[in-house]
């Protein structure tokens, strides 16, 4: 009986997934992970943007930082629209101070979700662009698709998130 209990304990603990512990920040909109010699990895949780026609997109960003931002940031963007988006020609993310242009955009998946279609894409943002983007919370995301262009603007919660992240990470 004792062997069975020991086996059961070992089996149940070995089946649990191991996830690096995230450090709690004063912002619930991001997670921080210690990644050894590379410093810290930041995951900025999805921020919501929408068009005048109520189409939505969600942008999340992951990057590493030690004394400066290391490597390129990974940006994932999901669109909730009435019709599928299979290819994006270009994405421009801008604020009143700065603009970045993203051309190398890869489709991850397209799937139906209730009455809308979710199209998810990934791309890289140069490390020098990240802090400049967060200097101002009035972002606009211009999406160039084969037959049309769409402009997504941040909802109020997203503007607050951008401001908080700027004050937490980028103001020295």
PyMOL CGO cylinders between C-alpha atoms (Angstrom):
from pymol import cmd
from pymol.cgo import CYLINDER

trace = [
    CYLINDER, 0.00, 0.00, 0.00, 2.82, 2.41, 0.85, 0.3, 1, 1, 1, 1, 1, 1,
    CYLINDER, 2.82, 2.41, 0.85, 4.47, 1.72, -2.52, 0.3, 1, 1, 1, 1, 1, 1,
    CYLINDER, 4.47, 1.72, -2.52, 1.22, 2.51, -4.28, 0.3, 1, 1, 1, 1, 1, 1,
    CYLINDER, 1.22, 2.51, -4.28, 0.89, 5.88, -2.50, 0.3, 1, 1, 1, 1, 1, 1,
    CYLINDER, 0.89, 5.88, -2.50, 4.50, 6.78, -3.30, 0.3, 1, 1, 1, 1, 1, 1,
    CYLINDER, 4.50, 6.78, -3.30, 3.98, 5.76, -6.94, 0.3, 1, 1, 1, 1, 1, 1,
    CYLINDER, 3.98, 5.76, -6.94, 0.78, 7.79, -7.12, 0.3, 1, 1, 1, 1, 1, 1,
    CYLINDER, 0.78, 7.79, -7.12, 2.49, 10.89, -5.69, 0.3, 1, 1, 1, 1, 1, 1,
    CYLINDER, 2.49, 10.89, -5.69, 5.45, 10.59, -8.06, 0.3, 1, 1, 1, 1, 1, 1,
    CYLINDER, 5.45, 10.59, -8.06, 3.19, 9.98, -11.05, 0.3, 1, 1, 1, 1, 1, 1,
    CYLINDER, 3.19, 9.98, -11.05, 0.87, 12.90, -10.30, 0.3, 1, 1, 1, 1, 1, 1,
    CYLINDER, 0.87, 12.90, -10.30, 3.71, 15.38, -9.77, 0.3, 1, 1, 1, 1, 1, 1,
    CYLINDER, 3.71, 15.38, -9.77, 5.52, 14.29, -12.92, 0.3, 1, 1, 1, 1, 1, 1,
    CYLINDER, 5.52, 14.29, -12.92, 2.39, 14.86, -15.01, 0.3, 1, 1, 1, 1, 1, 1,
    CYLINDER, 2.39, 14.86, -15.01, 2.04, 18.50, -13.99, 0.3, 1, 1, 1, 1, 1, 1,
    CYLINDER, 2.04, 18.50, -13.99, 3.33, 20.95, -16.55, 0.3, 1, 1, 1, 1, 1, 1,
    CYLINDER, 3.33, 20.95, -16.55, 6.33, 23.02, -15.63, 0.3, 1, 1, 1, 1, 1, 1,
    CYLINDER, 6.33, 23.02, -15.63, 5.92, 26.69, -16.44, 0.3, 1, 1, 1, 1, 1, 1,
    CYLINDER, 5.92, 26.69, -16.44, 8.44, 29.37, -15.54, 0.3, 1, 1, 1, 1, 1, 1,
    CYLINDER, 8.44, 29.37, -15.54, 7.18, 31.50, -12.72, 0.3, 1, 1, 1, 1, 1, 1,
    CYLINDER, 7.18, 31.50, -12.72, 6.00, 34.90, -13.83, 0.3, 1, 1, 1, 1, 1, 1,
    CYLINDER, 6.00, 34.90, -13.83, 6.82, 37.87, -11.68, 0.3, 1, 1, 1, 1, 1, 1,
    CYLINDER, 6.82, 37.87, -11.68, 3.82, 39.90, -10.63, 0.3, 1, 1, 1, 1, 1, 1,
    CYLINDER, 3.82, 39.90, -10.63, 3.95, 43.48, -11.83, 0.3, 1, 1, 1, 1, 1, 1,
    CYLINDER, 3.95, 43.48, -11.83, 1.74, 46.35, -10.87, 0.3, 1, 1, 1, 1, 1, 1,
    CYLINDER, 1.74, 46.35, -10.87, 0.17, 45.98, -14.28, 0.3, 1, 1, 1, 1, 1, 1,
    CYLINDER, 0.17, 45.98, -14.28, -2.10, 43.02, -14.99, 0.3, 1, 1, 1, 1, 1, 1,
    CYLINDER, -2.10, 43.02, -14.99, -1.48, 43.62, -18.67, 0.3, 1, 1, 1, 1, 1, 1,
    CYLINDER, -1.48, 43.62, -18.67, 1.99, 42.06, -18.76, 0.3, 1, 1, 1, 1, 1, 1,
    CYLINDER, 1.99, 42.06, -18.76, 4.01, 39.19, -17.32, 0.3, 1, 1, 1, 1, 1, 1,
    CYLINDER, 4.01, 39.19, -17.32, 7.72, 39.13, -16.59, 0.3, 1, 1, 1, 1, 1, 1,
    CYLINDER, 7.72, 39.13, -16.59, 9.86, 35.98, -16.72, 0.3, 1, 1, 1, 1, 1, 1,
    CYLINDER, 9.86, 35.98, -16.72, 13.48, 35.58, -15.61, 0.3, 1, 1, 1, 1, 1, 1,
    CYLINDER, 13.48, 35.58, -15.61, 15.45, 33.95, -18.44, 0.3, 1, 1, 1, 1, 1, 1,
    CYLINDER, 15.45, 33.95, -18.44, 18.91, 33.62, -16.90, 0.3, 1, 1, 1, 1, 1, 1,
    CYLINDER, 18.91, 33.62, -16.90, 21.78, 35.39, -18.64, 0.3, 1, 1, 1, 1, 1, 1,
    CYLINDER, 21.78, 35.39, -18.64, 19.33, 36.95, -21.12, 0.3, 1, 1, 1, 1, 1, 1,
    CYLINDER, 19.33, 36.95, -21.12, 17.74, 38.99, -18.32, 0.3, 1, 1, 1, 1, 1, 1,
    CYLINDER, 17.74, 38.99, -18.32, 13.97, 39.27, -18.36, 0.3, 1, 1, 1, 1, 1, 1,
    CYLINDER, 13.97, 39.27, -18.36, 11.35, 38.32, -20.90, 0.3, 1, 1, 1, 1, 1, 1,
    CYLINDER, 11.35, 38.32, -20.90, 8.26, 40.50, -21.05, 0.3, 1, 1, 1, 1, 1, 1,
    CYLINDER, 8.26, 40.50, -21.05, 4.94, 39.31, -22.40, 0.3, 1, 1, 1, 1, 1, 1,
    CYLINDER, 4.94, 39.31, -22.40, 2.50, 42.15, -23.04, 0.3, 1, 1, 1, 1, 1, 1,
    CYLINDER, 2.50, 42.15, -23.04, -0.94, 40.58, -22.99, 0.3, 1, 1, 1, 1, 1, 1,
    CYLINDER, -0.94, 40.58, -22.99, -3.33, 41.19, -25.91, 0.3, 1, 1, 1, 1, 1, 1,
    CYLINDER, -3.33, 41.19, -25.91, -4.38, 44.82, -26.31, 0.3, 1, 1, 1, 1, 1, 1,
    CYLINDER, -4.38, 44.82, -26.31, -7.68, 45.50, -28.08, 0.3, 1, 1, 1, 1, 1, 1,
    CYLINDER, -7.68, 45.50, -28.08, -8.11, 47.82, -31.08, 0.3, 1, 1, 1, 1, 1, 1,
    CYLINDER, -8.11, 47.82, -31.08, -11.22, 48.29, -33.21, 0.3, 1, 1, 1, 1, 1, 1,
    CYLINDER, -11.22, 48.29, -33.21, -12.46, 49.86, -36.42, 0.3, 1, 1, 1, 1, 1, 1,
    CYLINDER, -12.46, 49.86, -36.42, -15.48, 52.11, -36.87, 0.3, 1, 1, 1, 1, 1, 1,
    CYLINDER, -15.48, 52.11, -36.87, -17.39, 49.04, -38.06, 0.3, 1, 1, 1, 1, 1, 1,
    CYLINDER, -17.39, 49.04, -38.06, -16.59, 47.16, -34.82, 0.3, 1, 1, 1, 1, 1, 1,
    CYLINDER, -16.59, 47.16, -34.82, -14.05, 44.78, -36.34, 0.3, 1, 1, 1, 1, 1, 1,
    CYLINDER, -14.05, 44.78, -36.34, -11.44, 44.07, -33.67, 0.3, 1, 1, 1, 1, 1, 1,
    CYLINDER, -11.44, 44.07, -33.67, -7.80, 43.17, -33.49, 0.3, 1, 1, 1, 1, 1, 1,
    CYLINDER, -7.80, 43.17, -33.49, -5.73, 42.06, -30.53, 0.3, 1, 1, 1, 1, 1, 1,
    CYLINDER, -5.73, 42.06, -30.53, -1.98, 42.72, -30.41, 0.3, 1, 1, 1, 1, 1, 1,
    CYLINDER, -1.98, 42.72, -30.41, 0.39, 40.96, -28.00, 0.3, 1, 1, 1, 1, 1, 1,
    CYLINDER, 0.39, 40.96, -28.00, 4.15, 41.51, -27.85, 0.3, 1, 1, 1, 1, 1, 1,
    CYLINDER, 4.15, 41.51, -27.85, 6.99, 39.44, -26.38, 0.3, 1, 1, 1, 1, 1, 1,
    CYLINDER, 6.99, 39.44, -26.38, 10.57, 40.70, -25.98, 0.3, 1, 1, 1, 1, 1, 1,
    CYLINDER, 10.57, 40.70, -25.98, 13.68, 40.25, -23.86, 0.3, 1, 1, 1, 1, 1, 1,
    CYLINDER, 13.68, 40.25, -23.86, 15.47, 42.95, -21.92, 0.3, 1, 1, 1, 1, 1, 1,
    CYLINDER, 15.47, 42.95, -21.92, 18.65, 43.06, -19.88, 0.3, 1, 1, 1, 1, 1, 1,
    CYLINDER, 18.65, 43.06, -19.88, 20.41, 46.41, -20.07, 0.3, 1, 1, 1, 1, 1, 1,
    CYLINDER, 20.41, 46.41, -20.07, 18.65, 47.07, -23.34, 0.3, 1, 1, 1, 1, 1, 1,
    CYLINDER, 18.65, 47.07, -23.34, 16.06, 45.24, -25.41, 0.3, 1, 1, 1, 1, 1, 1,
    CYLINDER, 16.06, 45.24, -25.41, 17.69, 42.15, -26.91, 0.3, 1, 1, 1, 1, 1, 1,
    CYLINDER, 17.69, 42.15, -26.91, 16.87, 40.82, -30.34, 0.3, 1, 1, 1, 1, 1, 1,
    CYLINDER, 16.87, 40.82, -30.34, 13.63, 41.43, -32.14, 0.3, 1, 1, 1, 1, 1, 1,
    CYLINDER, 13.63, 41.43, -32.14, 10.26, 41.46, -30.43, 0.3, 1, 1, 1, 1, 1, 1,
    CYLINDER, 10.26, 41.46, -30.43, 7.62, 38.97, -31.53, 0.3, 1, 1, 1, 1, 1, 1,
    CYLINDER, 7.62, 38.97, -31.53, 4.27, 40.58, -32.28, 0.3, 1, 1, 1, 1, 1, 1,
    CYLINDER, 4.27, 40.58, -32.28, 1.17, 38.44, -32.70, 0.3, 1, 1, 1, 1, 1, 1,
    CYLINDER, 1.17, 38.44, -32.70, -2.00, 40.02, -33.96, 0.3, 1, 1, 1, 1, 1, 1,
    CYLINDER, -2.00, 40.02, -33.96, -5.46, 38.45, -34.15, 0.3, 1, 1, 1, 1, 1, 1,
    CYLINDER, -5.46, 38.45, -34.15, -8.32, 39.90, -36.17, 0.3, 1, 1, 1, 1, 1, 1,
    CYLINDER, -8.32, 39.90, -36.17, -12.01, 39.30, -35.44, 0.3, 1, 1, 1, 1, 1, 1,
    CYLINDER, -12.01, 39.30, -35.44, -13.85, 40.18, -38.62, 0.3, 1, 1, 1, 1, 1, 1,
    CYLINDER, -13.85, 40.18, -38.62, -16.86, 39.14, -40.67, 0.3, 1, 1, 1, 1, 1, 1,
    CYLINDER, -16.86, 39.14, -40.67, -14.74, 37.51, -43.37, 0.3, 1, 1, 1, 1, 1, 1,
    CYLINDER, -14.74, 37.51, -43.37, -11.42, 35.66, -43.26, 0.3, 1, 1, 1, 1, 1, 1,
    CYLINDER, -11.42, 35.66, -43.26, -8.09, 37.43, -43.72, 0.3, 1, 1, 1, 1, 1, 1,
    CYLINDER, -8.09, 37.43, -43.72, -5.63, 35.03, -45.32, 0.3, 1, 1, 1, 1, 1, 1,
    CYLINDER, -5.63, 35.03, -45.32, -2.89, 37.42, -46.37, 0.3, 1, 1, 1, 1, 1, 1,
    CYLINDER, -2.89, 37.42, -46.37, -1.76, 40.81, -45.12, 0.3, 1, 1, 1, 1, 1, 1,
    CYLINDER, -1.76, 40.81, -45.12, 0.42, 42.95, -47.37, 0.3, 1, 1, 1, 1, 1, 1,
    CYLINDER, 0.42, 42.95, -47.37, 1.53, 45.39, -44.70, 0.3, 1, 1, 1, 1, 1, 1,
    CYLINDER, 1.53, 45.39, -44.70, 0.85, 46.56, -41.16, 0.3, 1, 1, 1, 1, 1, 1,
    CYLINDER, 0.85, 46.56, -41.16, 1.71, 50.05, -39.95, 0.3, 1, 1, 1, 1, 1, 1,
    CYLINDER, 1.71, 50.05, -39.95, 1.62, 50.70, -36.23, 0.3, 1, 1, 1, 1, 1, 1,
    CYLINDER, 1.62, 50.70, -36.23, 1.89, 54.37, -35.42, 0.3, 1, 1, 1, 1, 1, 1,
    CYLINDER, 1.89, 54.37, -35.42, 1.36, 57.02, -32.83, 0.3, 1, 1, 1, 1, 1, 1,
    CYLINDER, 1.36, 57.02, -32.83, 1.68, 60.78, -33.24, 0.3, 1, 1, 1, 1, 1, 1,
    CYLINDER, 1.68, 60.78, -33.24, 5.46, 60.52, -32.69, 0.3, 1, 1, 1, 1, 1, 1,
    CYLINDER, 5.46, 60.52, -32.69, 6.54, 57.36, -34.50, 0.3, 1, 1, 1, 1, 1, 1,
    CYLINDER, 6.54, 57.36, -34.50, 5.58, 54.79, -37.14, 0.3, 1, 1, 1, 1, 1, 1,
    CYLINDER, 5.58, 54.79, -37.14, 6.78, 51.27, -37.81, 0.3, 1, 1, 1, 1, 1, 1,
    CYLINDER, 6.78, 51.27, -37.81, 6.08, 49.37, -41.01, 0.3, 1, 1, 1, 1, 1, 1,
    CYLINDER, 6.08, 49.37, -41.01, 5.84, 45.58, -40.93, 0.3, 1, 1, 1, 1, 1, 1,
    CYLINDER, 5.84, 45.58, -40.93, 6.04, 43.69, -44.23, 0.3, 1, 1, 1, 1, 1, 1,
    CYLINDER, 6.04, 43.69, -44.23, 7.07, 40.17, -43.22, 0.3, 1, 1, 1, 1, 1, 1,
    CYLINDER, 7.07, 40.17, -43.22, 3.75, 38.95, -41.79, 0.3, 1, 1, 1, 1, 1, 1,
    CYLINDER, 3.75, 38.95, -41.79, 3.05, 35.24, -41.47, 0.3, 1, 1, 1, 1, 1, 1,
    CYLINDER, 3.05, 35.24, -41.47, -0.42, 33.72, -41.13, 0.3, 1, 1, 1, 1, 1, 1,
    CYLINDER, -0.42, 33.72, -41.13, -0.69, 31.34, -38.19, 0.3, 1, 1, 1, 1, 1, 1,
    CYLINDER, -0.69, 31.34, -38.19, -4.32, 30.26, -38.61, 0.3, 1, 1, 1, 1, 1, 1,
    CYLINDER, -4.32, 30.26, -38.61, -7.81, 31.27, -39.73, 0.3, 1, 1, 1, 1, 1, 1,
    CYLINDER, -7.81, 31.27, -39.73, -10.85, 29.81, -37.96, 0.3, 1, 1, 1, 1, 1, 1,
    CYLINDER, -10.85, 29.81, -37.96, -14.55, 30.42, -37.49, 0.3, 1, 1, 1, 1, 1, 1,
    CYLINDER, -14.55, 30.42, -37.49, -15.61, 31.54, -34.03, 0.3, 1, 1, 1, 1, 1, 1,
    CYLINDER, -15.61, 31.54, -34.03, -19.32, 32.02, -33.46, 0.3, 1, 1, 1, 1, 1, 1,
    CYLINDER, -19.32, 32.02, -33.46, -20.49, 34.61, -36.01, 0.3, 1, 1, 1, 1, 1, 1,
    CYLINDER, -20.49, 34.61, -36.01, -17.00, 35.96, -36.79, 0.3, 1, 1, 1, 1, 1, 1,
    CYLINDER, -17.00, 35.96, -36.79, -13.74, 34.74, -38.23, 0.3, 1, 1, 1, 1, 1, 1,
    CYLINDER, -13.74, 34.74, -38.23, -10.49, 34.88, -36.26, 0.3, 1, 1, 1, 1, 1, 1,
    CYLINDER, -10.49, 34.88, -36.26, -7.33, 35.33, -38.35, 0.3, 1, 1, 1, 1, 1, 1,
    CYLINDER, -7.33, 35.33, -38.35, -4.03, 35.24, -36.44, 0.3, 1, 1, 1, 1, 1, 1,
    CYLINDER, -4.03, 35.24, -36.44, -0.68, 36.49, -37.70, 0.3, 1, 1, 1, 1, 1, 1,
    CYLINDER, -0.68, 36.49, -37.70, 2.86, 36.83, -36.39, 0.3, 1, 1, 1, 1, 1, 1,
    CYLINDER, 2.86, 36.83, -36.39, 5.71, 39.17, -37.25, 0.3, 1, 1, 1, 1, 1, 1,
    CYLINDER, 5.71, 39.17, -37.25, 8.84, 40.68, -35.76, 0.3, 1, 1, 1, 1, 1, 1,
    CYLINDER, 8.84, 40.68, -35.76, 9.38, 44.25, -34.59, 0.3, 1, 1, 1, 1, 1, 1,
    CYLINDER, 9.38, 44.25, -34.59, 12.89, 45.65, -34.38, 0.3, 1, 1, 1, 1, 1, 1,
    CYLINDER, 12.89, 45.65, -34.38, 14.03, 46.17, -30.82, 0.3, 1, 1, 1, 1, 1, 1,
    CYLINDER, 14.03, 46.17, -30.82, 14.69, 49.87, -31.34, 0.3, 1, 1, 1, 1, 1, 1,
    CYLINDER, 14.69, 49.87, -31.34, 11.03, 50.42, -32.27, 0.3, 1, 1, 1, 1, 1, 1,
    CYLINDER, 11.03, 50.42, -32.27, 9.45, 49.01, -29.10, 0.3, 1, 1, 1, 1, 1, 1,
    CYLINDER, 9.45, 49.01, -29.10, 10.19, 51.81, -26.65, 0.3, 1, 1, 1, 1, 1, 1,
    CYLINDER, 10.19, 51.81, -26.65, 9.43, 54.52, -29.24, 0.3, 1, 1, 1, 1, 1, 1,
    CYLINDER, 9.43, 54.52, -29.24, 6.04, 52.98, -29.86, 0.3, 1, 1, 1, 1, 1, 1,
    CYLINDER, 6.04, 52.98, -29.86, 5.10, 53.12, -26.17, 0.3, 1, 1, 1, 1, 1, 1,
    CYLINDER, 5.10, 53.12, -26.17, 5.99, 56.83, -25.81, 0.3, 1, 1, 1, 1, 1, 1,
    CYLINDER, 5.99, 56.83, -25.81, 2.45, 57.77, -26.81, 0.3, 1, 1, 1, 1, 1, 1,
    CYLINDER, 2.45, 57.77, -26.81, -0.77, 55.84, -26.20, 0.3, 1, 1, 1, 1, 1, 1,
    CYLINDER, -0.77, 55.84, -26.20, -2.68, 57.11, -29.27, 0.3, 1, 1, 1, 1, 1, 1,
    CYLINDER, -2.68, 57.11, -29.27, -1.79, 54.19, -31.51, 0.3, 1, 1, 1, 1, 1, 1,
    CYLINDER, -1.79, 54.19, -31.51, -3.33, 53.37, -34.87, 0.3, 1, 1, 1, 1, 1, 1,
    CYLINDER, -3.33, 53.37, -34.87, -2.90, 50.07, -36.67, 0.3, 1, 1, 1, 1, 1, 1,
    CYLINDER, -2.90, 50.07, -36.67, -3.23, 50.35, -40.46, 0.3, 1, 1, 1, 1, 1, 1,
    CYLINDER, -3.23, 50.35, -40.46, -3.74, 46.98, -42.11, 0.3, 1, 1, 1, 1, 1, 1,
    CYLINDER, -3.74, 46.98, -42.11, -3.28, 46.65, -45.85, 0.3, 1, 1, 1, 1, 1, 1,
    CYLINDER, -3.28, 46.65, -45.85, -5.15, 43.66, -47.27, 0.3, 1, 1, 1, 1, 1, 1,
    CYLINDER, -5.15, 43.66, -47.27, -5.41, 42.81, -50.96, 0.3, 1, 1, 1, 1, 1, 1,
    CYLINDER, -5.41, 42.81, -50.96, -8.86, 44.36, -51.49, 0.3, 1, 1, 1, 1, 1, 1,
    CYLINDER, -8.86, 44.36, -51.49, -9.00, 46.93, -48.70, 0.3, 1, 1, 1, 1, 1, 1,
    CYLINDER, -9.00, 46.93, -48.70, -7.34, 48.82, -45.91, 0.3, 1, 1, 1, 1, 1, 1,
    CYLINDER, -7.34, 48.82, -45.91, -8.57, 48.90, -42.33, 0.3, 1, 1, 1, 1, 1, 1,
    CYLINDER, -8.57, 48.90, -42.33, -7.64, 51.25, -39.50, 0.3, 1, 1, 1, 1, 1, 1,
    CYLINDER, -7.64, 51.25, -39.50, -7.86, 49.99, -35.93, 0.3, 1, 1, 1, 1, 1, 1,
    CYLINDER, -7.86, 49.99, -35.93, -7.81, 52.40, -32.99, 0.3, 1, 1, 1, 1, 1, 1,
    CYLINDER, -7.81, 52.40, -32.99, -7.21, 51.52, -29.34, 0.3, 1, 1, 1, 1, 1, 1,
    CYLINDER, -7.21, 51.52, -29.34, -10.08, 51.21, -26.92, 0.3, 1, 1, 1, 1, 1, 1,
    CYLINDER, -10.08, 51.21, -26.92, -9.73, 53.23, -23.69, 0.3, 1, 1, 1, 1, 1, 1,
    CYLINDER, -9.73, 53.23, -23.69, -8.46, 50.26, -21.69, 0.3, 1, 1, 1, 1, 1, 1,
    CYLINDER, -8.46, 50.26, -21.69, -5.70, 49.71, -24.28, 0.3, 1, 1, 1, 1, 1, 1,
    CYLINDER, -5.70, 49.71, -24.28, -4.65, 53.36, -24.07, 0.3, 1, 1, 1, 1, 1, 1,
    CYLINDER, -4.65, 53.36, -24.07, -4.33, 53.02, -20.28, 0.3, 1, 1, 1, 1, 1, 1,
    CYLINDER, -4.33, 53.02, -20.28, -2.36, 49.79, -20.73, 0.3, 1, 1, 1, 1, 1, 1,
    CYLINDER, -2.36, 49.79, -20.73, 0.09, 51.45, -23.15, 0.3, 1, 1, 1, 1, 1, 1,
    CYLINDER, 0.09, 51.45, -23.15, 0.60, 54.35, -20.77, 0.3, 1, 1, 1, 1, 1, 1,
    CYLINDER, 0.60, 54.35, -20.77, 1.17, 52.03, -17.79, 0.3, 1, 1, 1, 1, 1, 1,
    CYLINDER, 1.17, 52.03, -17.79, 3.65, 49.86, -19.71, 0.3, 1, 1, 1, 1, 1, 1,
    CYLINDER, 3.65, 49.86, -19.71, 5.56, 52.96, -20.81, 0.3, 1, 1, 1, 1, 1, 1,
    CYLINDER, 5.56, 52.96, -20.81, 5.78, 54.19, -17.21, 0.3, 1, 1, 1, 1, 1, 1,
    CYLINDER, 5.78, 54.19, -17.21, 6.73, 50.75, -15.91, 0.3, 1, 1, 1, 1, 1, 1,
    CYLINDER, 6.73, 50.75, -15.91, 9.27, 49.61, -18.50, 0.3, 1, 1, 1, 1, 1, 1,
    CYLINDER, 9.27, 49.61, -18.50, 10.57, 52.49, -20.56, 0.3, 1, 1, 1, 1, 1, 1,
    CYLINDER, 10.57, 52.49, -20.56, 10.83, 55.59, -18.36, 0.3, 1, 1, 1, 1, 1, 1,
    CYLINDER, 10.83, 55.59, -18.36, 14.14, 55.57, -16.50, 0.3, 1, 1, 1, 1, 1, 1,
]
cmd.load_cgo(trace, "trace")
